[in-house]
Amino acid sequence: MSFFDKPALQYVTGPHPHYAFIWLHGLGADGYDFASFAETFADTTDKAIRFIFPHAPIQAVTLNGGVRMPAWFDLYGTRPEDMQDEAGIRRAADAVTHLIAEQKKYGIPAERVVLGGFSQGGAVALYTALTGPKPLAAVIGLSTYLPLARHFAAGVPPINTATPVFLGHGIDDAMIPYPFAEKTRAVLEARGIEVAFHTYPIEHSVSDTEIGDLHAFLTKTLRHADLGASSVNR
C-alpha cells in the first residue's frame, strides 16, 4: 500500500527539467498550501525545474484528540522530552526517499533534488535529507525542528554532511518554540554541517523577508552547483 493517498501536485518550468524541488506542507494542510513556490523560486536557476508538492496521508493525530487530518506522522506532544512517533517518522522519510529516487526517470539524480518543508513537513524533510542514502542539492526547514535528534548522537551519515541546509524560524513561534530551532542548529553544526540559519520577528508562519532570504540561498546554491558541473564537463 502506498504511503500517499493521492498523487502530488507537479509543475514543470520547461522541457527536460534539470532540478527537482520537493516541498512538504505542514500538519493539517495539503500540497496546495505552498504551490506558489513554483513561481517564487522558478528563477533561482536558468535551468528547468520540476516542482513537486505531495499531500500527506490522512491519519489520526493524538495531540489533536485523535482527529484525522493530513499528517506526515503522529504527534504526542510539543516538548522536546515528549515521545515521538519514530515508526511514523521513518515511514514518511522512506516514502519521501522513494519519491526522490523516482526523479531518476526524469533524468534528475538525487544531487539535483532540493527537499524542503514547513513545520511538520520540514521535520520530515530534514530527517530524510540527513539520513537518506544519497546527498541532495539542498534541504530547507522553515518553522521546524530535527525529529529523533537523539539518534544523531551516533553521527549523520558522512555522505550527507555536504548537503547545504537552510533553517528559518520565527522568534515568537509558540507552536514550535524558537529553542527547537537552536537545538536543531546545534546538532547539525556539531556534526560538521554548515547551516544557513535565519530568524524573524514572526510567529508560526513565513514572512516575505524569509522568502527573500531563501530565494537568495537557493540562487547561490544552485548556481554554484551549475558552475561545478560545468567545470567537470569541460
Disulfide bonds with the S-S distance in Angstrom:
none
